[in-house]
Amino acid sequence: MRARNPLCQFLVLFLVLANGHAQETFQLRDGDRVVFYGDSITEPRLYTAFVETYIVTRFPSLHISFRDSAWGGDRVTGGRGGPIDVRLQRDVIAHKPTVFAVMLGINDGYGLPYDVDLFKTFTSGYEHILDVLRHALPDTRVTVMQPSPYDDFTRPGAFPGGYNAVLVRYGAFLREFGQRNGLVVADLNSLLAAVLKEATTIDPTLAQRIGGDRTHPGHAGHLILAQSLLKAWNAPPLVSLAEIDLSQRQVVHQRNTSISDLTIARNISWTQLDRALPFPVELRDPAVALAVRCSDFMQALDQELLRITGLPATQYRLRIDGETVAHLSREQFATGINLALFDTPMKSQAGRVHELTRKRNEVQFGRWRQVEVALEDAPLSSKQAALDALDQLEEALWHEQNAAAQPKAHHYELIPD
């Protein structure tokens, strides 16, 4: 599934977005409280943080809170954090989520060939989880995530057919289970599996960094997991779209942005205020760059489009807020460029948002695991004060995170090279 950008493909995409092609409604709403639940794939707060940053930067006017309640080693029956009913009550229901996103399965098959009894435990366990949630929180919207792949692609499987084939079978049950119960189903297996397969044909060693330790995807693999969940939630690809036609001396298309102060002389300049930020993809990381190359991440989620036609010179330097972003040809501008691929002030701002996302997640995780649960039975008079202080710190970081995502106007210049 390699991402290719021939000129005609980009023009088709640009025109589709410019003409306002209808998108399905994004699943999350203002005021939602999202709880992620799962095992050691979800516990590190990697794909969940990517999802959170995407939502905060793409919808800066929405106020949505996120909580990662995953615990390494968990199965549908529970684990080190307690039996499933304890986990659900303490780590999910107590927080009254409006959206519950759950991924289990990697541990439920025990790394073995398909076993009918283990599969029955898995299916009945999911039924129990949904029954408990629907009884306690009947209005909560549930997303079931088909388990992420075991990496049988960059390295040979441990047994014929490989363990991922078992997880695919578990995922098939979840697809039917979700459809039967009116749930959102997110396939976190297929896309990453396809990326691993293609990446192995390009750079087998680097591909292993995407797959991580086979059970736990690497940083780049989590980016693809985030894409898969966001796709299930109907996440829109568009950050912004602007088209300037110099022959008409005007802006001919603008979506999710406002352009003002257009000046056309030897240098062309304007002010642009986008209503969203691009996703801060770390393309300098070779594994991330390979994962993006082998997927449609940028086309599917990160389209910050600029097109300028009628340029008289052959080569131009694009500057934003006085910083040189790229040297590009007249033909490239006429076709259209995706600014999300470049280091821009907007991408830097989104990177700061993501850093705040990570910090807020760390405070929340530390409060939960190191104080609330670890000292659950300790009769310490100062425990509640510590919990309250950490709640206040997390809330302050949440406000800072959302404030950092608010759009800013930027000054664009095109200067002939």
C-alpha positions as CSV (number, residue, x, y, z in Angstrom):
1,M,0.0,0.0,0.0
2,R,2.8,2.4,-0.9
3,A,1.8,6.1,-0.9
4,R,2.4,7.6,-4.3
5,N,1.8,11.2,-5.4
6,P,1.7,11.5,-9.2
7,L,0.5,14.9,-10.3
8,C,-2.9,13.8,-11.6
9,Q,-3.6,12.0,-8.2
10,F,-2.8,15.2,-6.3
11,L,-4.9,17.3,-8.6
12,V,-7.9,15.0,-8.2
13,L,-7.6,15.1,-4.4
14,F,-7.2,18.9,-4.5
15,L,-10.3,19.3,-6.6
16,V,-12.4,16.9,-4.6
17,L,-11.6,18.7,-1.4
18,A,-12.0,22.1,-3.0
19,N,-15.5,21.2,-4.1
20,G,-16.4,20.2,-0.6
21,H,-16.8,16.4,-1.1
22,A,-19.1,15.2,1.7
23,Q,-17.3,13.5,4.6
24,E,-19.0,11.1,7.1
25,T,-19.5,12.7,10.4
26,F,-16.6,12.5,12.9
27,Q,-17.5,10.2,15.7
28,L,-16.4,12.3,18.7
29,R,-18.4,15.3,20.0
30,D,-17.8,18.4,22.1
31,G,-17.7,17.4,25.7
32,D,-16.9,13.8,25.2
33,R,-14.9,11.8,27.8
34,V,-12.9,9.1,26.1
35,V,-11.5,6.1,28.0
36,F,-9.0,3.8,26.2
37,Y,-8.9,0.3,27.7
38,G,-6.6,-2.6,26.9
39,D,-3.3,-4.3,27.5
40,S,0.4,-3.5,27.0
41,I,-0.2,-2.3,23.4
42,T,-2.4,0.6,24.8
43,E,-0.7,1.1,28.2
44,P,2.4,3.0,26.8
45,R,0.1,5.9,25.7
46,L,1.6,6.0,22.2
47,Y,-1.1,5.4,19.6
48,T,-3.6,6.9,22.1
49,A,-1.5,10.1,22.4
50,F,-1.3,10.3,18.6
51,V,-5.1,10.1,18.4
52,E,-5.5,12.7,21.1
53,T,-3.1,15.1,19.5
54,Y,-4.8,14.7,16.1
55,I,-8.2,15.5,17.6
56,V,-6.9,18.5,19.7
57,T,-5.2,20.0,16.7
58,R,-7.8,19.2,14.0
59,F,-10.8,20.3,16.1
60,P,-9.4,23.1,18.4
61,S,-12.9,24.3,19.3
62,L,-13.9,21.0,20.8
63,H,-13.4,20.2,24.4
64,I,-12.7,16.5,24.8
65,S,-10.9,14.7,27.6
66,F,-8.9,11.5,27.3
67,R,-7.9,8.8,29.7
68,D,-5.7,5.7,29.1
69,S,-6.9,2.9,31.5
70,A,-4.9,0.1,29.9
71,W,-2.8,-2.4,32.0
72,G,0.0,-4.5,30.6
73,G,-0.8,-8.2,30.5
74,D,-4.6,-7.7,30.6
75,R,-7.0,-10.2,29.0
76,V,-10.8,-10.1,28.8
77,T,-10.8,-11.7,32.3
78,G,-8.5,-9.0,33.8
79,G,-5.0,-9.3,34.9
80,R,-2.4,-7.7,37.3
81,G,-4.6,-4.7,37.9
82,G,-7.4,-7.0,39.2
83,P,-10.3,-9.1,37.8
84,I,-12.2,-7.6,34.9
85,D,-15.1,-6.4,37.1
86,V,-12.7,-4.6,39.4
87,R,-10.9,-3.1,36.4
88,L,-14.1,-2.0,34.7
89,Q,-15.6,-0.4,37.8
90,R,-12.5,1.4,39.1
91,D,-10.7,2.3,35.8
92,V,-13.7,2.9,33.5
93,I,-17.1,3.3,35.0
94,A,-15.9,5.6,37.8
95,H,-14.8,8.1,35.1
96,K,-18.2,8.0,33.3
97,P,-16.9,7.9,29.8
98,T,-19.1,8.9,26.9
99,V,-16.8,6.9,24.6
100,F,-15.1,3.6,25.5
101,A,-12.5,2.3,23.1
102,V,-11.2,-1.2,24.0
103,M,-8.5,-3.4,22.4
104,L,-7.7,-6.9,23.9
105,G,-6.6,-10.1,22.4
106,I,-2.8,-10.2,22.1
107,N,-2.6,-12.0,25.5
108,D,-5.8,-13.9,25.2
109,G,-4.4,-16.3,22.6
110,Y,-1.3,-16.9,24.8
111,G,1.0,-16.8,21.7
112,L,-0.2,-20.3,20.7
113,P,-1.9,-21.8,17.7
114,Y,-5.6,-21.4,17.6
115,D,-7.3,-23.1,20.6
116,V,-11.0,-23.4,20.7
117,D,-11.3,-23.1,24.5
118,L,-9.2,-19.9,24.6
119,F,-11.3,-18.5,21.8
120,K,-14.5,-19.3,23.8
121,T,-13.1,-17.5,26.8
122,F,-12.2,-14.5,24.6
123,T,-15.7,-14.3,23.1
124,S,-17.6,-14.8,26.3
125,G,-15.3,-12.2,28.0
126,Y,-16.1,-9.6,25.5
127,E,-19.8,-10.3,25.9
128,H,-19.4,-9.8,29.6
129,I,-17.5,-6.5,29.2
130,L,-20.3,-5.1,27.0
131,D,-23.0,-6.3,29.4
132,V,-21.4,-4.6,32.4
133,L,-20.9,-1.4,30.5
134,R,-24.4,-1.3,29.1
135,H,-25.8,-1.9,32.5
136,A,-23.7,0.8,34.2
137,L,-23.4,3.3,31.3
138,P,-26.2,2.7,28.8
139,D,-25.4,5.8,26.8
140,T,-21.7,5.2,26.4
141,R,-20.6,4.8,22.7
142,V,-18.3,1.7,22.4
143,T,-15.5,1.2,19.9
144,V,-14.1,-2.3,19.8
145,M,-10.6,-2.5,18.2
146,Q,-9.5,-5.7,16.4
147,P,-6.2,-6.6,18.0
148,S,-3.0,-5.1,16.5
149,P,-0.8,-7.6,14.6
150,Y,1.8,-9.9,15.9
151,D,4.7,-9.3,13.6
152,D,5.0,-12.4,11.5
153,F,6.1,-10.3,8.6
154,T,9.6,-8.9,9.3
155,R,10.6,-12.2,11.0
156,P,9.3,-15.8,10.5
157,G,6.4,-17.1,12.5
158,A,7.0,-19.4,15.5
159,F,4.6,-22.0,14.1
160,P,2.9,-22.7,10.8
161,G,0.5,-19.9,9.9
162,G,1.9,-17.7,12.6
163,Y,0.3,-16.1,15.7
164,N,-1.1,-13.2,13.7
165,A,-3.5,-15.5,11.9
166,V,-4.9,-16.3,15.4
167,L,-5.4,-12.6,16.1
168,V,-7.1,-12.1,12.7
169,R,-9.5,-14.8,13.7
170,Y,-10.2,-13.0,17.0
171,G,-10.7,-9.8,15.0
172,A,-13.2,-11.5,12.8
173,F,-15.3,-12.3,15.8
174,L,-15.0,-8.7,17.0
175,R,-16.2,-7.4,13.6
176,E,-19.3,-9.6,13.8
177,F,-19.7,-8.8,17.5
178,G,-19.6,-5.1,16.9
179,Q,-21.9,-5.2,13.9
180,R,-24.4,-7.3,15.9
181,N,-24.4,-4.9,18.8
182,G,-24.3,-1.6,16.9
183,L,-20.7,-0.7,18.0
184,V,-18.0,1.0,16.1
185,V,-15.4,-1.5,14.9
186,A,-11.8,-0.4,14.3
187,D,-9.4,-2.7,12.5
188,L,-6.0,-2.2,14.1
189,N,-4.5,-5.2,12.4
190,S,-4.8,-5.0,8.6
191,L,-3.2,-1.7,7.8
192,L,-0.1,-2.2,10.1
193,A,0.3,-5.8,8.7
194,A,0.3,-4.4,5.2
195,V,2.8,-1.7,6.1
196,L,5.1,-4.3,7.7
197,K,4.9,-6.5,4.6
198,E,5.8,-3.7,2.2
199,A,8.4,-2.2,4.5
200,T,10.1,-5.5,4.6
201,T,10.5,-5.5,0.8
202,I,12.2,-2.0,1.0
203,D,14.3,-2.2,4.1
204,P,14.0,-5.4,6.2
205,T,16.1,-4.1,9.1
206,L,14.2,-0.8,9.4
207,A,10.9,-2.6,9.0
208,Q,11.7,-4.4,12.2
209,R,11.7,-1.0,14.0
210,I,8.1,-0.5,12.9
211,G,7.1,-3.9,14.2
212,G,9.0,-3.4,17.5
213,D,9.5,-6.6,19.5
214,R,6.8,-8.3,17.4
215,T,4.1,-8.0,20.1
216,H,4.5,-4.3,20.8
217,P,4.8,-2.1,17.7
218,G,7.5,0.5,17.6
219,H,6.9,4.2,17.6
220,A,6.2,4.2,13.9
221,G,3.9,1.2,14.2
222,H,1.8,3.1,16.8
223,L,1.4,5.9,14.3
224,I,-0.3,3.5,11.9
225,L,-2.5,2.1,14.8
226,A,-3.6,5.7,15.4
227,Q,-4.5,6.0,11.8
228,S,-6.6,2.9,11.9
229,L,-8.6,4.1,14.9
230,L,-9.1,7.6,13.5
231,K,-10.3,6.1,10.2
232,A,-12.9,4.1,12.1
233,W,-14.0,7.4,13.7
234,N,-14.3,9.0,10.2
235,A,-11.5,11.5,10.9
236,P,-11.2,14.0,8.1
237,P,-8.1,14.3,5.9
238,L,-8.2,18.1,5.5
239,V,-6.2,20.5,7.6
240,S,-6.8,23.4,5.2
241,L,-7.0,24.1,1.5
242,A,-6.0,27.3,-0.4
243,E,-5.8,28.0,-4.1
244,I,-4.6,31.3,-5.5
245,D,-4.9,32.0,-9.3
246,L,-2.5,34.8,-10.2
247,S,-4.1,35.2,-13.7
248,Q,-7.3,36.2,-11.9
249,R,-5.4,38.0,-9.1
250,Q,-7.6,36.3,-6.5
251,V,-8.1,33.4,-4.1
252,V,-10.3,30.9,-5.9
253,H,-10.7,28.3,-3.2
254,Q,-10.3,28.2,0.5
255,R,-11.5,25.6,2.9
256,N,-11.0,25.6,6.7
257,T,-8.8,28.7,6.3
258,S,-9.1,32.4,5.7
259,I,-6.8,34.3,3.4
260,S,-6.3,38.1,3.5
261,D,-3.9,40.8,2.4
262,L,-3.1,39.2,-0.9
263,T,-0.3,41.2,-2.6
264,I,0.8,40.4,-6.1
265,A,4.1,41.9,-7.3
266,R,7.5,40.4,-8.0
267,N,7.0,38.8,-4.6
268,I,3.6,37.3,-3.8
269,S,2.5,37.5,-0.2
270,W,-0.6,37.0,1.9
271,T,-1.9,36.3,5.4
272,Q,-3.4,32.9,6.1
273,L,-5.4,31.8,9.2
274,D,-6.1,28.1,9.2
275,R,-8.7,26.7,11.5
276,A,-6.6,23.6,12.3
277,L,-3.0,22.4,12.6
278,P,-1.3,19.7,10.7
279,F,-0.3,16.5,12.5
280,P,3.3,16.6,13.6
281,V,4.6,13.5,11.8
282,E,8.3,13.0,12.7
283,L,9.5,12.4,9.1
284,R,13.2,12.7,10.2
285,D,12.8,9.4,12.0
286,P,13.7,6.8,9.4
287,A,11.2,4.2,10.7
288,V,8.4,6.8,10.7
289,A,9.3,7.9,7.2
290,L,9.2,4.3,6.0
291,A,5.9,3.6,7.7
292,V,4.4,6.8,6.1
293,R,5.9,5.8,2.7
294,C,4.2,2.3,3.0
295,S,0.8,3.7,4.0
296,D,-1.6,6.4,3.0
297,F,-1.2,8.2,6.3
298,M,-0.6,11.7,4.8
299,Q,-3.4,11.3,2.2
300,A,-5.9,10.0,4.8
301,L,-5.2,12.3,7.7
302,D,-2.8,15.2,6.9
303,Q,-3.7,17.3,3.9
304,E,-2.6,20.9,4.3
305,L,-2.9,21.9,0.7
306,L,-1.6,25.0,-1.2
307,R,-2.0,25.5,-4.9
308,I,-0.9,28.6,-6.9
309,T,-1.3,28.9,-10.6
310,G,-0.1,31.5,-13.0
311,L,3.3,32.0,-11.5
312,P,5.6,33.8,-14.0
313,A,9.1,32.6,-12.8
314,T,10.2,29.0,-12.9
315,Q,11.5,28.6,-9.3
316,Y,10.3,30.1,-6.0
317,R,11.2,30.1,-2.4
318,L,8.3,29.7,0.0
319,R,8.7,31.6,3.3
320,I,6.3,31.5,6.2
321,D,6.8,34.0,9.0
322,G,10.2,34.8,7.6
323,E,11.3,31.2,7.7
324,T,12.2,29.5,4.4
325,V,10.1,26.4,4.1
326,A,10.9,25.1,0.6
327,H,12.3,25.8,-2.8
328,L,9.8,24.6,-5.4
329,S,9.1,24.9,-9.0
330,R,6.2,26.7,-10.8
331,E,4.9,23.3,-11.8
332,Q,4.9,22.0,-8.3
333,F,2.9,25.0,-7.0
334,A,0.5,24.6,-10.0
335,T,-0.1,21.0,-9.1
336,G,-0.4,21.7,-5.4
337,I,1.8,20.9,-2.4
338,N,1.0,19.4,0.9
339,L,2.5,21.7,3.5
340,A,2.2,19.0,6.2
341,L,5.2,17.4,4.6
342,F,7.4,20.4,5.4
343,D,8.8,22.0,8.5
344,T,6.5,24.9,9.0
345,P,5.6,27.1,12.0
346,M,2.2,25.3,12.0
347,K,3.9,21.9,12.3
348,S,6.1,23.2,15.1
349,Q,3.1,24.5,16.9
350,A,1.5,21.1,16.6
351,G,4.6,19.5,17.9
352,R,4.4,21.6,21.0
353,V,0.8,20.4,21.4
354,H,1.9,16.8,21.2
355,E,4.5,17.4,23.9
356,L,1.8,18.7,26.2
357,T,-0.4,15.7,25.3
358,R,2.4,13.4,26.4
359,K,3.0,15.3,29.6
360,R,-0.6,15.4,30.5
361,N,-0.8,11.6,29.9
362,E,2.2,11.0,32.1
363,V,0.7,13.0,35.0
364,Q,-2.6,11.1,34.7
365,F,-0.9,7.7,34.5
366,G,1.3,8.5,37.5
367,R,-1.7,9.6,39.5
368,W,-3.6,6.4,38.7
369,R,-1.0,3.8,39.0
370,Q,1.5,5.2,41.5
371,V,-0.9,6.8,43.9
372,E,-4.6,5.7,43.5
373,V,-4.0,2.0,42.9
374,A,-0.6,1.5,44.5
375,L,-1.8,3.1,47.7
376,E,-5.3,1.9,47.5
377,D,-5.3,0.3,50.9
378,A,-2.9,2.6,52.6
379,P,-4.6,4.7,55.4
380,L,-2.6,7.8,54.6
381,S,-4.2,11.1,55.5
382,S,-2.2,13.0,52.8
383,K,-3.2,10.6,50.0
384,Q,-6.3,12.5,49.0
385,A,-4.5,15.8,49.0
386,A,-1.9,14.3,46.7
387,L,-4.6,13.0,44.3
388,D,-6.3,16.3,44.3
389,A,-3.1,18.1,43.6
390,L,-2.4,15.8,40.6
391,D,-5.9,16.3,39.3
392,Q,-5.3,20.1,39.4
393,L,-2.0,19.6,37.6
394,E,-3.5,17.5,34.9
395,E,-6.4,19.9,34.4
396,A,-3.8,22.8,34.1
397,L,-1.9,20.8,31.4
398,W,-5.2,20.0,29.6
399,H,-6.0,23.7,29.4
400,E,-2.5,24.5,28.3
401,Q,-2.6,21.8,25.6
402,N,-5.9,23.1,24.2
403,A,-4.7,26.7,24.3
404,A,-1.5,25.7,22.4
405,A,-3.7,24.2,19.7
406,Q,-5.6,27.4,18.9
407,P,-4.9,28.6,15.3
408,K,-2.6,31.6,14.6
409,A,-2.3,33.8,11.5
410,H,0.8,33.4,9.4
411,H,2.5,35.5,6.8
412,Y,3.3,33.7,3.5
413,E,5.7,34.9,0.9
414,L,6.7,33.5,-2.5
415,I,10.0,34.9,-3.7
416,P,11.5,34.1,-7.2
417,D,14.8,32.1,-6.8
